[in-house]
Amino acid sequence: MLALAQGTSSQGTSSPPKTPPANTPASSGGLKVRGPEAIAQQDPNRIVATINGKQITAQQAVNMLKQVPDDQRRSVPNLANLLERVYMMDQFANQAEKLKLDQQSPWKERLELDRTQLLAQAYMTQMGTNSSAPAGIDPQQYYNSHPADFEQAKLSGILIAFSAPGTPASGAKTTRTEAEALQKANDLEKKIKDGGDFSALARTDSDQQQSAVRGGDLGTYTLGDPNLPPDIKTAISKLQAGQVSDPIRVPGGYFILKVDSRTKLPFDQARGGIVQKMEVDKYKIQVQDPDFFASSAPNPKLPSLQPTAPAQAPPATKPPSQ
C-alpha cells in the first residue's frame, strides 16, 4: 500500500552551552551518561553485561553491536536482546569453524555466495557514490534521453479497502465488498471534483491510517521507479498538479490519487542511480536455448542485487501497493 513520505530556532545571541569532555559526567548535576558509545568512550572497561558466565565490557559490547547495520540497530527497541543474539551467533560461528563446517557442502558454497553478494553490493554502492563512471557509461546522456524517468510527483491518496470473497469476518479489516468499495470510491471522487476538500476527506474516509492522519500525504515518487505499479504510473503520468485520478484498483482496495506537485529529479541526485542501473543493464541475459532453462524444480532463492539508493538522493518511499 502507498506509504508515507518522509526546527525550532532560538532567539537571542547567547553562546551555546559547552559540550562536557568525554571523560567527565554529562553535567555537574550528576546526570548519568547513557548509550553504548558514550559509556564505552568514558569507561571502556566497565562491565555492562554477563552472558553464559562471561563478563562483557562496554567496549566489547560496542564492538559486537557494530556488526549490525546502523539502520537495523536503530529499529531494535531492546539493545540487551540484540547484544545477546549477536554474542550467541558469534559463539555458534566459532563452534562451526572448529568443526570445519565452513569447508563442507552446502555451507561452503553458501558462504561463497554470501561473500560474492556482499562484494557485489559494495561495488554497486561505490558506483553510486563515485564521481567517475565506468568506461562506456554516460549518465548525463542517459538522463537527457530519458526525461520521463526522472519526473517526480508528490502524491496524496485515499484508499477505500474491501475484503476478498471468502475472507473470514474476524480477520478482515473491513467487511466492505469490492462493489461497495468501488461505489464509495466513485462517490468520493465526485465529491472531490465538485470542490470537496481532498485532505479532509482523506482524514475521515481513507482506510490507510498512516496517510489518513496526514491528510492523505503519501510522499514523492519518481515515475521511472521500476517498482511503481504500472496502473499507478499510468494514472499519475496523465495528471497535472492539483488534479485527481479516477479510482485505481490495487490489491484489496481502490485508490484515489491527487498530484500535489510535479518536479524533476536533478541530475546530480539522479546520477548515482543511473550509473547503477546502466551497470546492471549490461548483464541482461539473452536466452539462446530455452530447453536448457526449462525445469520443473522450484526456483532457488537467489540473493537480490537491486541497485542501492544513490548518495544525496531523496529518501526512498515505498511504491503504491497494499
N, C-alpha and C positions, 0 to 999 in steps of 0.2 A: 504494500500500500504506500502511497505517497508519504514521504516522511517530512519532518520539519526541516526547515533550512537551518542554517546555523543562525564615563567616569565622573565620576564626580570630580569637580575641581574645588580646590580650597582657596579661600580668599586671604589676602594679606601677603606680606613679604618676609615672614619669619623663616629662618633657616630650618631645613628638615632635620628631624632628630638623627643623631649619630647612631650608626649600627654598632652594637656591642661587639667586642672581639670574640672570636670563635671559642676561646678557652675561658670565657667568663660567663656567668649566668646571663640569661636573656635580659634581665632588668634588675635594678637594685632592689626591686620589690620582692625578689625571690621567686619569680615565675620560673617554672621548670622548662628546661629545653626539651622539645618534643620532636619526634620524627627520626627515622633511621639515620639519614645523612648527618643531621645536626648532632645527634648523640655520638655517632661514630667519629665525627671530627673533634668533638670536645673530649671524649673519653673512649678511644678505640678499644681498650681492653675491658671495658665494663661488661659483665656477664648479663646478657639480656634474655637468655632462654636456656633450657636444658632439654635435649632430645635424646631419648634412649640412653640416658645416663651421661651424655656428653654435654659439657657446658659450651655455649655458643657466645662468643664476644660480639660486641656491636659491629666491629669491622668485618668479622667473618659473616655475620648476618647480612650486612650490606653487600658484600661480595657475592653471596648466594642469590640475593634478590636481584642483582644486576643481570642475572641470566634471563630474567623475564623481561620482555619488551616493555618499554615505558607505558604504552597505551594499554596493554593488558594489566600491568601492575596497578595503574590508576583506577581501573574498573573493579578491582578486588576490594571489598569493604573490610576484609579481615587479613591484615598482613601476617599475623601469627599463623593462621592456617596456610597461607601461601608459603611462608618460610618452612613450615612443617613438610609441605608437599615437595618443595624444591630439595630439601635435605634428603627426604626419603628417596626421591628419584636419583639423586647423586649416589646414594648408597647402593641402590639396586643396579645402577650402571657399573659401579665399581665391581660388584659381585659378578655381573655378566662378563666383564673383561677378564676376571680371574678364571672364569670357566671357558674363556676363549670363544664365547658365543658370537663375538663380532667377526670371527673368522669362519663362521658356519652359515650355511644356507638355511632359511631365506634371509637371515638378519644381515649377512654381509652385503647382499645385493640391495637391501632396503637402505642400509647406511650409505652406500654409494649413491643411490638415487637421491636421498635426502641432501647429501653434500652437493650433488650436481644442481639440485633445485635451488639451494641456498646461494650458491655461487652465481647461478643464472639470474636470480632476483637481485643480487648485489650489482651485477653488471647492468641490469635494466635501470636500477636506481641511479647508478653512476651516469648512464647515458642521459637520464632525465635531468641531471643537475650540471653536467659538464658543459662548458661554454663552447666547445667544438664538437661538431657532429662527425660520425664515422664517414669514411670515404664513400661517395656515391649517394649521400643523403643531403638533400637541400630542404631544410624545414621551412625556410621563407617561401620557396616556390610552392611547396605543398599548401601552405597557409593561404597564399594568394589564389591558388587554383581551386580551393575547396572552401569558399567563403561561408556556405551554408552550415558547414560542420562546426563553425565557431560562433554561430548565433546562440544567444542565451535568452532565456525567458524566465522572469520571476513570476511564479505562479501562486495563485490561491485556489483552493478547491473545496467542494462539498461532496462528501461521499454518502450515498444512500445505499445501505447494505441490504442484502437479502440472504435467506437461508436456502441452501441447495436442497432439492427434494430428498426426503429420507433422513435429513439431519435430525437427531434426537432433540426434542424441545429443551431438555435440561442442559444440553451442551451448546446450544445456539445462542449467539449474542443478540439475535433478532429473530422474530417469528415471521417477519415480512416475506412474502413470496417475491419471485423475480418480477412478476407482472405488477405487483403492488409497488415495488421499488421503482420500476420504470415510470409508473404513473406519478409517483411523488416527485421523481426527478424532473419529469416534464412540467409538473406544476410549479416547481421551484424555478426552473429555467424561465418560464413565462413571467413569474413574479419579478425576477431579476431584470429581464429585458424590458419590463414595463416600468422600471425605475426602482425596484426594491434594492435595499442595501445588502450587497453580497456578504460583507463581513458580519453583519448582524445575523443574517440567515445561516451563515456557516456556524456561528456560535450556538444557535438554537436547534439547527436541523442536521448538521453533519454527524455521521456515525463514526468519524475518525476523531477521537477525543484529543489526540496530541495536537492536531492542527486546528480543531474547533475552538480551543481555548485561545488561540492566537488569531481568531477571525478568519481561519482558513489558510493562513500563511503556510506554504509548502516549500519555500526556498527557491533557489535558482538552478535551472537545468540547462545543459548545453545540448543543442539539438543533434550534434554529432556523436553523442554518447551511445555506444553500441548497445548498452543495457537499457536504453529508453524503449519501452514497448512501442511497436510500430503505430498502433492506433492512437496512442498519446502523442507521438511525434507528429503524425499527420494532422491531428486536430490543432495542436498549438502552432504548427507551421503556418496555418491559414489565418491565425488571429493576430491582430494588431493590439497594441497596448490599450487596455480598457475593455476589450471585447471578451465575450463569454462563449464557451463552447456549448454544443448540444450535449446531452448526456452521453458519456462514453462508457461502454461496458468493460469492466475489469473483473477478474475472478472474484465472485462474491458481492458485487455491487456495481453501482453506476456513479461515475464521477462527473461533476460539472466543474469545468476549469475556467479560471479567469486569468488572462495575461495582464499582470500588473505593470510590467515594463519589459522592453526588449533592448538588449545591448549586444555587443560583440566582444568576445574574449580577446584581449590584446595579445599580440604576437609574443611578447616577452613572457606572458603567462602560459601561452599555448605551446611554446617551443619544446619544452621537455616532453610533453605528451606526444607531440608529433614525431620526435626522434624515436621514442619508444615504439610507437605504432609502426613506423616505417621499418624499424629493425625486425619486429615480429612478422610483418608482411613479407619480408624477404624469404621466409621459410614456409610459406603456404605450400601444402602438399598438392601435387598433381598425380592422381592415381592412374597408373598405366595398366595395372592388372587387377580389376575388381574381384576376380576369383580369389586372389591372394588374401584380400581383406575380408572376405565373406567368412563369418564364423558364428556359430550358434552359442559360443561361450559368452558369459556375461562380460560386459565391458569392464576392464580393470579401472580402478580408481587412481588414475594418474594425477600427480600434483598439478595445480593450476599455475600457469605462468602468464598472468594478465599484467599489462604494464602498470607500474605503480604511479601514484599521483605525482606530477612534476612539481619541482620546487616552486614556491610562490604562487601556485595555482589556488583558486578559491577553494574553500572547504568542500569536499565531495558530499553530495546529497544522494540519497537512495532513489533509484528510479521509481516511477509510479507503478505500483503493483500492490496486490493485497497479501 
